[in-house]
């Protein structure tokens, strides 16, 4: 929650007074802003009526190749079957070659309350994945529950009218705004433009509020008038919904069932898979006991695990970097407590990534090799993991160890130190050759969404990469799924040998005969 919020009674009194003087109106236009540089906001989306090309009525933000985030009130009175989503646009009155147009497959709300403008957020599933590039890219989401301090500088944008009675602009507009925490509700981010009449207004709701490079708000409503000097503009607070967004997205892009035969059934009574992440029911690892463990970070915030497999390579889950600008990712080695400045750390940027036929719709081949911009210094706290030989996987009942910095439970905070959990390999209800699956017998414990990419260590070898779970975190009913490292060993070795500066020092399974 943002700091300095008033009590709920004061918030409601403020809203009632505001409504009495003119009421809340849906947000839309950028008043007092300026033209954005063409395609400088590649995540920006335009919602238009399908039968009237160019008939923009709301904004949106691309957060996944198949999902756009917008305001729930945008489609409250418009059937989504009549809407086209346009990406890659700058001038809405031109047929730009960069534009990509989509129909809508389905929409997802989260208890939207139009009377109080609460939970004014909507996920739109596109009919096909967007083609990502320089002109169409994904916005980064904040961490669940992350707050913004008073005075934080942000950027609002949209194609709404330039004033209450002014015409609609052809090109994307943007406006620098400042976060204000007074008289703002928990589910909103509020902004003002100090000392001048500028802000958002009705007509272009659903557009993004970008703060420190992350999508923190969705244009929702204003009080009384456009660009008021007295009242802030209101955005739906995205960080309140990040877990819901992840659960919704990944329950729709992954097929809902799988069997031990490796053939997915057309219909399945079991829950949909979601991306793996947290260690539920585990314990703190001994400091630097697992020196091959790596943290993938954006703006110093951990988002996925990884494993050091050569002095200048780490291995992680492909879905961790799918759609990301990998040049913004940092790889941290030698860490244990992510909230401290540890002298043991070595930090690298990413030079290149290598995938192997990753299918995000089925989470098949969920493995990525990341080449670092330098070579790690091998010492007590940073070491290379051992991998199995090609095809030398693990049998049913094998005891293993999963690890990561993911949250300790769905609604619990992130741990400061690395967590570990003893698990057991199960081969039933697992896609043979496509995953290694594990459970914790007789108790609810396991991995969950948020810290994918970390290693599964069995008999001293990294046999798996955290991929996805079913039935909730630590469900006790369904196994957790890892990408099977042994099925990719030859490919991993070929990547390292072809691109490594030190090809002679990669510990492998001693029985494999590889160097």
C-alpha positions, 0 to 999 in steps of 0.5 A: 500500500502506498504511504500516507493513505487516509482512513477509508472513511475520509476517502469515502467522504472525499469521493462523496463531496467530489461527486456532489460537485460534479462526480467522477468521470471516466478518464480519457484524454491527455490534457496539457501533454505533448506528442510522444516520439513515434513508437517510443512506447511500443507496449501502447495499444488502441481499442477500436470498433471493428466496423469503424477503423480508426475509431479509437475509444480506449487505450491498453497495454501489451503485457504478454504476446497474447494479452492486453491490460485495460480498464474494465469500464472500457468494455462495460457497455461495448460487446468485446466481439465488436472490438479490434485491438491495434498494436504498433500504432502512432498516428491513428489516421494513417495506415502504418506498416508497423500496426498489428490488428487483433480480434478478442478471444475472451476478457477477464475481470476481477470483481469490477465495481462500477458504482465505486470505480473499484477493480477497474482492470480488465485482461483482454486475450488476443486471437493470436500472439503479437509479433514482438520487435522494436515497434511492438514490445511488452510492458514490465509489471511491478511486484505484487503489492509494490507501492509508489512513494509521494512525489514519484515521477511517472508518464501517462499517455493516450490518444484521448482529446486534448481538452474537453471541447478540443479535437482528438489528436492523430498521434499518441500524446504523453504527459509527465505526472507526479504521484500523490498519496493523500486522499487516494484509495488503496486500489488506486494510484493518484497523480497530479501535474503541479502548478498547472492544469494538465492531466487525463480526462474522459475518452481514453481510459485504459492507457498505462501509467509508467513509473520507473519503467514499470506499468503501475497504473491503468487510466480509470477516472477523474473527479469533477473535471479534466485536468483539475488543479484541485483533485488528482487523477485516478488509475487502477493500481496494477501492483494489487493485481499482479498475482491475478494477472499471472494466474489468469495469463498462464492458465490460458496459454498452457493446455489444461491437462496432461497424462503420463503417456505424454498425450494431452487430453482434449478435456481435463478435470484438473486445474490449469498449470501456472508458472513455477516460482516460490518454495512453499513449506521449505527452509532457509538454505545454509549460506552459499551452500548452493554456489551455482544458484543465480538470480535474474533481476530487473532493476535490482528486483529478483524475478527468476532463478538460474543455474551457473553451468559454465563460467560465462553461461547460466541456464534458466526457464525460457518463459522467464525471458520470453518477450523481455528485452534481455539486455535489461536483465542482470544475472547475480551470482554468489548471493544468499540474502537478496536484501543485503549488499553481499561482498560475495556477489558477482553481477553480469549483464546478458550478452546473448540468449539461446532457446531450443524450440520453446513453445509457450502455449504448452510450456514445452522445451522450457529451457534457455541458455544465457551467455554472460558479458564476462566470466565468473570468478570461481571460488567458494561462493560461486561454482559451476553446477554438474549436469547429467549426460544426455538421456540420463534422467531420474527414476521414480522415487529419487530424492531431490532438492528444489531451491529459490527466492520465491515467496513462501506462500501465495499471500506471504512476503518474499524471503530475504534468503535462499530457500530449499525444499526436499522433494521426491520424483514421481513419474505418474501424471507427468509428461514423459520426456517433456518434464521431470515431476516432483511431490512432497509426500504427506504434506502440502509443500512445493514450488509456485508462481514467481521464481521459475528457472531455478534448479532441481538437484538430484544426486548432485546433478541438476536434473530439472529447471522450475517450470510450472505447477498445477492445482495451486502452490504446494497443493499436495494433489498434483506434481510440480513440473520441471524442464528435463535437463538430461533431454537437453544435455547434448544441446547445452554442451554444443552451445557452450563449446561453440561460444565459450571462452573457456571450453575446458572447465565445465564439470559434467556428470563424471559417468558421461565422459564429457569435459 
